[in-house]
């Protein structure tokens, strides 16, 4: 299975002087929420969308066939990791069943 993932935030890197000893990195604030993410497997795409509300955060996931507006499956999870896991498993099963039919 070939899983492609894209997001709306570019990767970043940190350079440290190799002469430094006992370097401690401390976050100034809580890390940002993961960006909206798209996964693609075979003829299918899935989007994980952040819905941040004052009373909590929900991650929606939506599966569609490439080029189609029809929604094949959708769900909601409380964490990005759970949404990613759920949609990845669904895409794997969907792709596997389509390959068995071919």
N, C-alpha and C positions, 0 to 999 in steps of 0.2 A: 504494500500500500504506500502511495506517495502522498504525504500530507504537507500541504503548503499553508503557511501562516503569514498573515500580514497585519500590521497595526498602523495607527495614525501617528505614532511617536517614534522618531528615529532612535537607534541605539546610541549609547554614550560610552565614553571610556574615561578612565582616570589614570594620569601618569604620576608616578611617585619617584622621587629621587632615590636611587638605590643606596645612597649613603646614609639615609635616615634610619634610625633604630627605634624600635618600640613605637611604631606608628599606630594610632588608634583613630579609626574613622567613626564619627558620631553623626547620626542624622539630626538635622536641625529641626525637622518636623516629620510628621508621619508620611510615609511614602505615598505617592499619588495612586489613585485607583488605576487599574489596568485600562488601557484604551479600548475603544471598540476594535474588535478583532474579526478577521475573516479566515475561515479554513476552507480548503478545497480538496476533494477526493473524487477522482474520476469525473463523472458528469454532474457532480453535486457541489454546492457551496453552502456554508453555514456561517452566519454572523452571530457574534456574541456582543450584545449591546448593553451598556451600563445605563441604568435608570436610578440616578441618585436623587432621593427625596429627603425632605427634612426628617421623616420618621424612619428612614432606613434605606439601604441600597439593595437593589434587585438586579440580577443579570438575566436578560432575556436571551434566548438562543432560538434561531430560526433556520430551518433547512429548506433549500430550494434546489431545483434542477437548474443548471446553468442556462441562462437565456429565458427563463420562465418566471413569471410573477407569482405563480401558484406556490403556496406554502405546503410543504410535505409534512413537516412536523415542527412543533415549537415547544418551548418549555421555559421555566423560570427557576433560578437557583439563587441562594443567598450569598454565595461566594463565586468569584471568577473561576477558581480551581474546580468547583463542582460543576459549573456551567461548561467549562472546557472538557472535563471528563465525560459529562453526559453527551455532549454533542459529538465528541470524538468517537465514543462507542457507537452512537447511532449511525454516524457516517460509515464507520467500518462495517457494521452489519448491513447497511443499505448497499454499499459497494460490493460486499461479498455475495449477497443474494442476487444482485444483478449479474455478477460474473458467472454464477452457477446457472442462471437462466440462459446465458449466451452459449 
